[in-house]
Amino acid sequence: MELAEVQRLMDELYGEADRARGVPSTVAWLTEELGELAQAVRKGTREQQVHEFGDVLAWLASLANQMDIDLDDAMQRYVENPP
């Protein structure tokens, strides 16, 4: 699945609710999911790690959608001029 597809899927599934929730709450959810990913990386099973990577990507796509950011555009700097 391409990043644009991830963003479209998240918008189709949760876009209306995400916009109603707003950016600050979405950032809080993303932060919580990052914490869960960190814990899964340290102590979790492979299945738990895959699950948490998916959650982080989903919430990141949700936040990008709310802020009208194209994740493909955001990643382009790594193609053109990696830090």
C-alpha positions in Angstrom: 0.0 0.0 0.0 1.3 3.4 -1.0 1.3 6.3 1.5 -1.4 8.1 -0.6 -3.6 5.0 -0.3 -3.0 4.9 3.5 -4.2 8.5 3.7 -7.3 7.9 1.5 -8.2 4.8 3.5 -7.9 6.7 6.8 -10.0 9.5 5.4 -12.7 7.1 4.2 -12.8 5.2 7.5 -12.3 8.0 10.0 -12.0 11.4 8.3 -15.3 12.9 9.6 -14.6 11.7 13.2 -11.0 12.8 13.0 -11.9 16.3 11.8 -14.4 16.6 14.7 -11.8 15.4 17.2 -9.3 18.0 15.9 -5.6 18.3 15.6 -4.6 18.6 19.3 -6.5 15.4 20.2 -5.1 13.6 17.3 -1.6 14.6 18.3 -2.3 13.2 21.8 -3.5 9.9 20.3 -0.5 9.7 18.0 1.8 10.3 21.0 0.0 7.5 23.0 0.5 5.2 20.0 4.2 6.0 19.8 4.5 5.1 23.5 2.8 1.8 22.8 5.1 1.2 19.8 8.1 1.9 22.0 6.9 -0.7 24.6 6.2 -3.3 21.9 9.7 -2.8 20.4 11.3 -3.3 23.8 9.2 -6.1 25.1 6.5 -7.2 22.6 6.1 -10.0 20.3 6.5 -9.6 16.5 2.7 -9.6 16.2 2.4 -6.8 18.8 5.1 -4.8 17.0 3.4 -5.1 13.6 0.1 -4.0 15.2 1.6 -0.9 16.9 3.5 0.1 13.7 0.1 0.0 11.9 -1.5 2.1 14.6 1.2 4.8 14.5 1.0 4.9 10.7 -2.8 5.2 10.8 -2.7 8.1 13.4 0.1 9.8 11.4 -2.0 9.6 8.3 -5.0 11.0 10.2 -3.0 13.9 11.4 -1.6 14.6 8.0 -5.0 14.5 6.5 -6.3 17.1 9.0 -3.4 19.4 8.3 -3.7 18.9 4.5 -0.2 17.4 4.3 0.6 14.8 1.6 2.8 12.2 3.2 4.4 11.5 -0.2 5.4 15.1 -0.4 6.7 15.0 3.2 8.9 12.1 2.3 10.2 13.6 -0.9 13.1 15.3 0.8 14.5 11.9 1.7 14.6 11.2 -2.1 16.0 14.5 -3.1 18.3 15.6 -0.3 18.4 13.2 2.7 19.4 14.8 6.0 
